[in-house]
Every structure is written in C-alpha cells, then in structure tokens.
C-alpha cells in the first residue's frame, strides 16, 4: 500500500523506486496513476453478506463486514453461496479521488475447491490469466460462490499491493438467462465507464433463478 493524497489537483505519491524527490520518470508515473483514478474510484476492498449468515466474508482491509472510514459501499453482485445454500450480496468499497488513501487494486480470480472440477476456475487478467496475483501483490479471500458448471464451491480472491495497481471502476453481472442482471453502480448498466474495459473474474450460480449461471466482470 502506498500513501496517496490529492490536493489542489496535484498528486503526490511516494514510491520506494522513485522516492519523493520528483524525477521525470516519477512525475510521468504519477500522471499515469492520476489519469487512471480520474476514470474510476479508489478501491477500498469488498465484503460478502450471506442471507443466512453462513458464508459471510469480511473485508480484508477492515477485518469486518464494512468499508474503511470515508468509503462508500456499493451493492454489486449477488450469487448462491455454497455452504449455506442461500443467496449472498457482494459489496465493493469505493471513494472519489479527493483525500483518500490509495490501495493498489491488482485484480480478482476464482479458484475451485480442492478435489472438485476446474470448471469453476477463472483467471486474473491482471496476472495474464493466471490463477494468482501479479508479482508483489497479495491474495485475500473475497467471496464464496457456487460454480454452475462444476456444481461445487469456489473461492474468489482479491489481489492488492505492488506498485502497478489500477483504479477500480466498478463491477457487474450478466445472467445466462437474461434475467437478474446486476448493473455497475458507476454506470447504471451492465458495462464499464468510458475509458475502461470489462474483465471477467467470476462464474457463479444465480440464487433467484436456480437453473441459470452468470458471469461477473470488473472494470479498469
């Protein structure tokens, strides 16, 4: 995690590789990160609240079912949870680009439970499609889902850390059956804000339409 403050339209970022002296390369890197943040919101983690309380997953940044101070929670995804058999809501934490601490977002991936079908796996686009995080980032359990093809549980992992993180620009779900789609709260539709692109991170079962699965996408 790096300290990041925006004041008077100027971003100041201290990185071990650049220092705080302000080299030309460092200024260019700050401008690149600032542009990314202009297209989205600072990312403050996520958490899962199960309808029956059996599959709750705390926010790795707070250790609780909430967002860091100053962040807004967005109800984005809904899926069937494998242990409880109930539905669950996934919340993401965002903040506008004024006066925040910046936590590097390095993508999400989904890994099936050991001994079950790998049909429940979804790679991390930030790691070249691998089932893991980019170098220097840490994986945090984010959610439990029931994968429709493998008929088994899978865990979704949030990657954070490193120095190449991107601004998080929301997430959405597209149902196989064309029902119960979940919009990206930053756009009000199943798409990404202008200047960002969708990246699949999950495949899960819809609790309201048991015969249908859906794909989950985040934007950066």
Sine and cosine of phi, psi and omega as CSV:
sin_phi,cos_phi,sin_psi,cos_psi,sin_omega,cos_omega
0.00,0.00,0.62,-0.79,-0.01,-1.00
-0.85,-0.53,0.56,-0.83,0.11,-0.99
-0.94,0.33,0.72,-0.69,-0.05,-1.00
-0.60,-0.80,0.86,-0.50,-0.01,-1.00
-0.78,-0.62,0.67,-0.74,0.09,-1.00
-0.92,-0.40,0.85,-0.53,-0.04,-1.00
-0.63,-0.78,0.80,-0.60,0.05,-1.00
0.86,0.50,0.46,0.89,0.04,-1.00
0.99,0.13,0.01,1.00,-0.01,-1.00
-0.93,-0.37,0.75,-0.66,-0.02,-1.00
-0.99,-0.14,0.71,-0.71,0.07,-1.00
-0.88,-0.47,0.86,-0.52,-0.07,-1.00
-0.75,-0.67,0.79,-0.61,0.03,-1.00
-0.97,-0.25,0.90,-0.44,0.04,-1.00
-0.86,-0.52,0.54,-0.84,-0.01,-1.00
-0.88,0.48,-0.55,0.84,-0.06,-1.00
-0.99,0.17,-0.31,0.95,-0.09,-1.00
-0.93,-0.38,-0.60,0.80,-0.10,-1.00
0.99,0.15,-0.07,-1.00,-0.03,-1.00
-0.96,-0.29,0.22,0.98,-0.05,-1.00
-0.98,0.19,-0.40,0.92,0.07,-1.00
1.00,0.07,0.89,0.46,0.12,-0.99
-0.97,0.23,0.21,-0.98,0.02,-1.00
-0.87,0.50,-0.70,0.71,0.03,-1.00
-0.89,0.46,-0.65,0.76,0.01,-1.00
-0.90,0.44,-0.66,0.75,0.02,-1.00
-0.90,0.43,-0.62,0.78,0.03,-1.00
-0.91,0.42,-0.65,0.76,0.01,-1.00
-0.90,0.43,-0.66,0.75,0.04,-1.00
-0.88,0.48,-0.67,0.74,0.01,-1.00
-0.89,0.45,-0.64,0.77,0.02,-1.00
-0.89,0.46,-0.72,0.70,0.00,-1.00
-0.91,0.40,-0.65,0.76,0.01,-1.00
-0.87,0.49,-0.65,0.76,0.01,-1.00
-0.90,0.44,-0.65,0.76,0.03,-1.00
-0.89,0.46,-0.66,0.75,-0.01,-1.00
-0.92,0.39,-0.51,0.86,0.04,-1.00
-0.90,0.44,-0.39,0.92,-0.04,-1.00
-1.00,-0.05,0.00,1.00,-0.04,-1.00
-0.37,-0.93,-0.52,-0.85,0.00,-1.00
-0.76,-0.65,0.48,-0.88,0.12,-0.99
-0.88,0.48,0.63,-0.78,-0.10,-1.00
-0.99,-0.14,0.79,-0.61,-0.03,-1.00
-0.89,-0.46,0.46,0.89,0.04,-1.00
1.00,-0.02,-0.18,-0.98,-0.01,-1.00
-0.43,-0.90,0.24,-0.97,0.08,-1.00
-0.45,-0.89,0.35,-0.94,-0.04,-1.00
-0.87,-0.49,0.77,-0.64,0.10,-0.99
-0.90,-0.44,0.92,-0.40,-0.01,-1.00
-0.99,0.16,0.65,-0.76,-0.02,-1.00
-0.83,0.55,-0.55,0.83,-0.05,-1.00
-0.98,-0.22,-0.01,1.00,0.04,-1.00
0.99,0.17,0.05,1.00,-0.08,-1.00
-1.00,0.03,-0.36,0.93,-0.04,-1.00
-0.85,-0.53,0.48,0.88,0.05,-1.00
-0.87,0.50,0.62,-0.78,0.07,-1.00
-0.74,-0.67,0.85,-0.52,-0.07,-1.00
-0.96,0.29,0.39,-0.92,0.11,-0.99
-0.93,0.37,0.83,-0.56,-0.02,-1.00
-0.89,0.45,-0.33,0.94,-0.02,-1.00
-1.00,0.06,-0.26,0.97,0.01,-1.00
-0.82,-0.57,-0.34,0.94,-0.08,-1.00
0.97,0.26,0.18,0.98,-0.04,-1.00
-0.68,-0.73,0.07,-1.00,0.02,-1.00
-1.00,0.03,0.91,0.42,-0.01,-1.00
-0.33,-0.95,-0.03,-1.00,0.03,-1.00
-0.96,-0.27,0.37,-0.93,0.10,-1.00
-0.86,0.51,0.40,-0.92,0.01,-1.00
-0.82,0.57,0.73,-0.69,0.02,-1.00
1.00,0.01,-0.10,0.99,0.01,-1.00
-0.99,-0.16,0.45,-0.90,0.06,-1.00
-0.97,-0.25,0.69,-0.72,0.04,-1.00
-1.00,-0.02,0.68,-0.73,0.01,-1.00
-0.87,-0.49,0.86,-0.52,0.07,-1.00
-0.98,0.20,0.92,-0.39,-0.12,-0.99
-0.90,-0.43,-0.90,0.43,-0.17,-0.98
-0.96,-0.26,0.45,-0.89,0.07,-1.00
-0.67,-0.74,0.72,-0.69,-0.03,-1.00
-0.51,-0.86,0.24,-0.97,0.12,-0.99
-0.99,0.16,0.72,-0.69,-0.01,-1.00
-1.00,-0.09,0.71,-0.71,-0.20,-0.98
-0.95,0.32,-0.59,0.81,-0.06,-1.00
-0.99,0.16,-0.67,0.74,-0.05,-1.00
-0.99,0.11,-0.42,0.91,-0.10,-1.00
0.97,0.24,0.06,1.00,-0.03,-1.00
-0.99,-0.17,0.18,-0.98,0.12,-0.99
-0.98,0.21,0.31,-0.95,0.04,-1.00
-0.54,-0.84,0.53,-0.85,0.04,-1.00
-0.97,-0.24,0.74,-0.67,0.09,-1.00
-0.99,-0.15,0.78,-0.63,0.03,-1.00
-0.92,-0.39,0.67,-0.74,0.12,-0.99
-0.92,-0.40,0.52,-0.85,-0.06,-1.00
-0.94,-0.34,0.83,-0.56,-0.01,-1.00
-0.75,-0.66,0.24,-0.97,0.01,-1.00
-0.42,-0.91,0.59,-0.81,0.07,-1.00
-0.94,0.35,0.22,-0.98,-0.22,-0.97
-1.00,0.04,0.73,0.69,0.03,-1.00
-0.74,-0.67,0.93,-0.36,0.10,-0.99
0.96,0.27,0.50,0.86,-0.03,-1.00
-0.98,-0.22,0.27,-0.96,0.30,-0.95
-1.00,-0.08,0.63,-0.77,-0.12,-0.99
-0.97,-0.26,0.85,-0.53,0.07,-1.00
-0.95,-0.31,0.82,-0.57,-0.12,-0.99
-0.92,0.40,0.86,-0.52,0.01,-1.00
-1.00,-0.07,0.85,-0.52,-0.07,-1.00
-0.84,-0.55,0.52,0.86,0.14,-0.99
1.00,-0.07,0.01,-1.00,-0.04,-1.00
-0.66,-0.75,0.56,-0.83,0.13,-0.99
-0.63,-0.77,0.31,-0.95,-0.05,-1.00
-0.85,-0.53,0.79,-0.62,-0.07,-1.00
-0.82,-0.58,0.81,-0.58,-0.01,-1.00
-0.91,0.42,0.37,-0.93,0.07,-1.00
-0.92,0.40,0.57,-0.82,0.02,-1.00
-0.82,0.57,0.68,-0.74,0.04,-1.00
1.00,0.08,0.05,1.00,0.05,-1.00
-0.91,-0.41,0.07,-1.00,-0.08,-1.00
-0.91,0.42,0.62,-0.78,0.06,-1.00
-0.97,0.25,0.03,1.00,0.07,-1.00
-0.90,0.45,-0.25,0.97,0.03,-1.00
-1.00,0.04,0.05,1.00,-0.06,-1.00
-1.00,0.05,0.61,-0.79,0.14,-0.99
-0.65,-0.76,0.84,-0.54,-0.06,-1.00
-0.96,0.27,0.24,-0.97,0.01,-1.00
-1.00,-0.08,0.89,-0.46,-0.01,-1.00
-0.90,0.44,-0.43,0.90,0.03,-1.00
-0.97,0.26,-0.20,0.98,0.03,-1.00
-0.88,-0.47,0.48,0.88,0.03,-1.00
0.93,0.37,0.43,0.90,0.00,-1.00
1.00,0.05,0.06,1.00,0.00,-1.00
-0.97,0.23,0.37,-0.93,0.06,-1.00
-1.00,0.07,0.95,0.33,-0.03,-1.00
0.01,-1.00,-0.18,-0.98,-0.04,-1.00
-0.96,-0.28,0.38,-0.93,0.13,-0.99
-0.88,0.47,0.34,-0.94,0.01,-1.00
-0.83,0.55,0.75,-0.66,0.03,-1.00
1.00,-0.04,-0.19,0.98,0.01,-1.00
-0.99,-0.13,0.38,-0.93,-0.02,-1.00
-0.91,-0.42,0.63,-0.78,0.03,-1.00
-1.00,-0.03,0.75,-0.66,0.06,-1.00
-0.84,-0.55,0.77,-0.64,0.09,-1.00
-0.84,0.54,0.78,-0.62,-0.10,-0.99
-0.91,-0.41,-0.61,0.79,-0.12,-0.99
-0.34,-0.94,0.40,-0.92,0.14,-0.99
-0.91,-0.42,0.75,-0.66,-0.02,-1.00
-0.73,-0.69,0.37,-0.93,0.11,-0.99
-0.98,-0.18,0.91,-0.41,-0.07,-1.00
-0.99,0.16,0.80,-0.60,-0.13,-0.99
-0.93,0.36,-0.53,0.85,-0.03,-1.00
-0.99,0.16,-0.64,0.77,-0.04,-1.00
-1.00,0.07,-0.27,0.96,-0.08,-1.00
0.81,0.59,0.67,0.74,-0.03,-1.00
-0.59,-0.80,0.21,-0.98,0.03,-1.00
-0.98,0.20,0.42,-0.91,0.07,-1.00
-0.54,-0.84,0.46,-0.89,0.03,-1.00
-0.94,-0.33,0.69,-0.72,0.11,-0.99
-0.98,-0.18,0.69,-0.73,-0.06,-1.00
-0.89,-0.46,0.72,-0.69,0.09,-1.00
-1.00,-0.07,0.73,-0.68,0.03,-1.00
-0.96,-0.27,0.75,-0.66,0.01,-1.00
-0.57,-0.82,0.53,-0.85,0.00,-1.00
0.88,-0.47,-0.13,-0.99,-0.05,-1.00
0.98,0.22,-0.13,-0.99,-0.07,-1.00
-0.87,-0.50,0.06,1.00,-0.07,-1.00
-0.90,-0.44,0.40,0.92,-0.05,-1.00
-0.90,0.43,0.36,-0.93,-0.02,-1.00
-0.90,-0.43,0.31,-0.95,0.08,-1.00
-0.96,0.28,0.72,-0.70,0.00,-1.00
-0.99,0.12,0.80,-0.59,-0.09,-1.00
-0.87,-0.50,0.62,0.78,0.11,-0.99
1.00,-0.05,-0.01,-1.00,-0.01,-1.00
-0.44,-0.90,0.30,-0.95,0.03,-1.00
-0.39,-0.92,0.19,-0.98,-0.01,-1.00
-0.79,-0.61,0.62,-0.79,0.07,-1.00
-0.85,-0.53,0.89,-0.45,-0.06,-1.00
-0.98,0.18,0.66,-0.75,0.01,-1.00
-0.85,0.53,-0.55,0.84,-0.09,-1.00
-1.00,-0.07,0.06,1.00,0.04,-1.00
0.97,0.26,0.34,0.94,0.01,-1.00
-0.76,-0.65,0.42,-0.91,0.03,-1.00
0.87,0.49,0.47,0.88,0.13,-0.99
-0.87,0.50,0.51,-0.86,0.02,-1.00
-0.91,-0.42,0.85,-0.53,-0.06,-1.00
-0.98,0.22,0.43,-0.90,0.19,-0.98
-0.96,0.28,0.86,-0.51,-0.04,-1.00
-0.90,0.44,-0.29,0.96,0.02,-1.00
-0.99,0.12,-0.24,0.97,0.00,-1.00
-0.81,-0.58,-0.34,0.94,-0.06,-1.00
0.97,0.26,0.27,0.96,-0.01,-1.00
-0.51,-0.86,0.09,-1.00,0.03,-1.00
-1.00,0.07,0.93,0.38,0.02,-1.00
-0.37,-0.93,-0.05,-1.00,-0.02,-1.00
-0.94,-0.34,0.41,-0.91,0.08,-1.00
-0.87,0.49,0.42,-0.91,0.04,-1.00
-0.81,0.58,0.69,-0.72,0.01,-1.00
1.00,0.00,-0.06,1.00,0.05,-1.00
-0.84,-0.54,0.21,-0.98,-0.07,-1.00
-0.74,-0.68,0.45,-0.89,0.02,-1.00
-0.99,0.15,0.56,-0.83,0.05,-1.00
-0.68,-0.73,0.87,-0.50,-0.02,-1.00
-0.92,0.39,0.71,-0.71,0.02,-1.00
-0.75,-0.66,-0.18,0.98,-0.05,-1.00
-0.43,-0.90,0.39,-0.92,0.08,-1.00
-0.67,-0.74,0.87,-0.49,-0.15,-0.99
-0.57,-0.82,0.15,-0.99,-0.01,-1.00
-1.00,-0.08,0.63,-0.78,0.04,-1.00
-1.00,0.08,0.85,-0.52,-0.04,-1.00
-0.93,0.36,-0.45,0.90,-0.03,-1.00
-1.00,0.10,-0.44,0.90,0.07,-1.00
-0.81,-0.58,1.00,0.05,-0.17,-0.99
-0.83,0.56,-0.43,0.91,-0.02,-1.00
-1.00,0.09,0.00,1.00,-0.10,-0.99
-0.89,-0.45,0.56,-0.83,0.17,-0.98
-0.94,-0.34,0.04,-1.00,0.11,-0.99
-0.46,-0.89,0.36,-0.93,0.08,-1.00
-0.99,-0.14,0.61,-0.79,0.03,-1.00
-0.93,-0.37,0.69,-0.73,-0.04,-1.00
-0.77,-0.64,0.60,-0.80,0.21,-0.98
-0.88,-0.47,0.27,-0.96,-0.10,-0.99
-0.86,-0.50,0.67,-0.75,0.23,-0.97
-0.42,-0.91,0.00,0.00,0.00,0.00
